[in-house]
Structures are given as structure tokens and as C-alpha cells.
């Protein structure tokens, strides 16, 4: 059976270490950023995110690329093989943070942008 991707916005596949900082924690939570777009992201971590469905966090995508005080909602969670995978939806994100995400992908994963640009032309 072929699963249809019903998302209207492209997900950029990242698969890179990142970190998030929850407001109540002093230490960042190390995670793997699986994919991201301008509406949300999927992360995987050995640590658990608190069960609070809505939260504000800071995130370091990579050197020189940080997001500050973004509001997210945990829309799904799956535990498998000692790791927790989370689907996070941005509920409030500044335009400047959207630009940081775009610049991060453009700088570190230019093949993702090329793939997106050429996908509708075949």
C-alpha cells in the first residue's frame, strides 16, 4: 500500500543533532532534528519532553541558527527502541524565526531546496 503525503508544505529532511531548552530547565535537551518546515518539526530524543501539550522553547538548529521563544504544541509522540519521537507544530513563531529556518536549510542542506524547486517541473 502506498501512503499519500497529505502535507501541503514541503518538509526538509534534516537528520542532524540539535538542542531545545524548555523554560523550566537549565540544561538543553539534546535531540535529533528529523525534519522541519515553517509549520513544525519532528524531533527524536532519548529524553522525554514533559507531557504538557503546549510549551514555549528555545532551539539551536546549528551554529549560528537559533530560534527564540517559539510556541509549540506536541501533536503526537511515539516511543520506540529507547527513543522518543515527537511531532511539534508551531503555534506562534516570529517571521524572523521562519527566516532563520529557511536560511539554515539553504546554508546546510542546499540539495533540499533544489529538490523542492525542481519537484513540480517533471
C-alpha positions as CSV (number, residue, x, y, z in Angstrom):
1,X,0.0,0.0,0.0
2,X,1.3,3.4,-0.9
3,X,0.8,6.1,1.7
4,X,-0.1,9.5,0.3
5,X,1.7,12.5,1.8
6,X,-1.2,14.9,2.6
7,X,1.0,17.8,3.8
8,X,0.7,21.0,1.8
9,X,4.1,22.3,2.8
10,X,7.3,20.6,2.0
11,X,9.3,19.0,4.9
12,X,13.0,19.4,4.7
13,X,14.7,16.2,5.9
14,X,17.5,17.3,8.2
15,X,18.6,14.3,10.4
16,X,21.0,16.4,12.4
17,X,21.7,17.0,16.1
18,X,20.0,20.0,17.6
19,X,19.1,21.1,21.1
20,X,16.0,22.6,22.7
21,X,15.7,24.4,26.0
22,X,12.4,24.3,27.9
23,X,11.7,27.4,30.1
24,X,11.8,25.4,33.4
25,X,15.1,23.6,32.5
26,X,18.6,25.0,32.9
27,X,20.2,22.4,30.6
28,X,19.3,22.0,27.0
29,X,17.8,18.7,25.8
30,X,19.9,17.2,23.0
31,X,17.7,15.8,20.2
32,X,17.9,14.8,16.6
33,X,16.1,17.1,14.3
34,X,14.5,14.7,11.8
35,X,12.7,17.2,9.6
36,X,11.4,20.7,9.7
37,X,9.2,23.1,7.8
38,X,7.7,26.5,8.5
39,X,4.8,25.0,10.4
40,X,6.5,22.4,12.6
41,X,9.2,19.8,13.1
42,X,9.8,16.2,14.1
43,X,12.5,15.5,16.7
44,X,13.8,12.4,18.4
45,X,15.4,12.2,21.8
46,X,16.4,9.6,24.4
47,X,14.9,12.1,27.0
48,X,11.2,12.7,27.3
49,X,9.5,16.0,26.8
50,X,7.1,16.9,29.6
51,X,3.5,15.8,28.8
52,X,2.4,19.4,28.6
53,X,0.9,19.7,25.1
54,X,1.7,23.4,24.7
55,X,5.1,25.0,25.6
56,X,7.5,27.7,24.7
57,X,11.0,26.8,23.9
58,X,14.3,27.9,22.5
59,X,16.1,25.8,19.9
60,X,19.6,25.7,18.5
61,X,19.4,24.2,15.0
62,X,23.2,24.5,14.4
63,X,26.0,27.0,14.8
64,X,24.6,30.5,14.1
65,X,21.0,29.3,13.8
66,X,18.9,29.7,17.0
67,X,15.2,30.1,17.5
68,X,14.0,32.1,20.5
69,X,10.7,31.7,22.4
70,X,8.8,29.7,19.9
71,X,5.4,28.3,20.9
72,X,4.8,24.7,20.0
73,X,2.2,22.1,20.5
74,X,3.1,18.4,20.8
75,X,0.7,16.9,18.3
76,X,2.0,13.3,18.6
77,X,4.5,11.2,20.4
78,X,5.9,7.7,19.7
79,X,8.4,5.7,21.8
80,X,10.4,3.1,20.1
81,X,13.8,1.5,20.7
82,X,14.7,3.6,23.7
83,X,14.0,6.9,21.9
84,X,11.0,9.2,21.8
85,X,9.9,10.8,18.6
86,X,7.7,14.0,18.7
87,X,5.7,15.9,16.2
88,X,5.7,19.5,17.1
89,X,3.6,22.2,15.5
90,X,4.5,25.8,15.7
91,X,1.5,27.7,17.3
92,X,3.4,31.0,17.3
93,X,6.6,31.7,15.5
94,X,8.0,35.1,14.5
95,X,8.7,35.9,10.8
96,X,12.4,36.3,11.8
97,X,12.5,32.7,13.1
98,X,10.9,31.5,9.9
99,X,13.7,33.3,8.0
100,X,16.3,31.6,10.3
101,X,14.8,28.2,9.4
102,X,14.9,28.9,5.7
103,X,18.5,30.2,5.9
104,X,19.5,27.2,8.0
105,X,18.2,24.8,5.3
106,X,19.6,26.9,2.5
107,X,23.0,27.0,4.1
108,X,23.3,23.4,5.3
109,X,21.1,21.4,3.0
110,X,21.0,23.2,-0.4
111,X,20.0,19.9,-2.1
112,X,16.7,20.1,-0.2
113,X,16.0,23.5,-1.7
114,X,17.0,22.3,-5.2
115,X,14.7,19.2,-4.8
116,X,11.8,21.5,-3.8
117,X,12.3,23.8,-6.7
118,X,12.5,21.1,-9.3
119,X,9.8,18.8,-7.9
120,X,6.9,20.3,-9.8
121,X,8.7,20.6,-13.2
122,X,8.9,16.9,-14.2
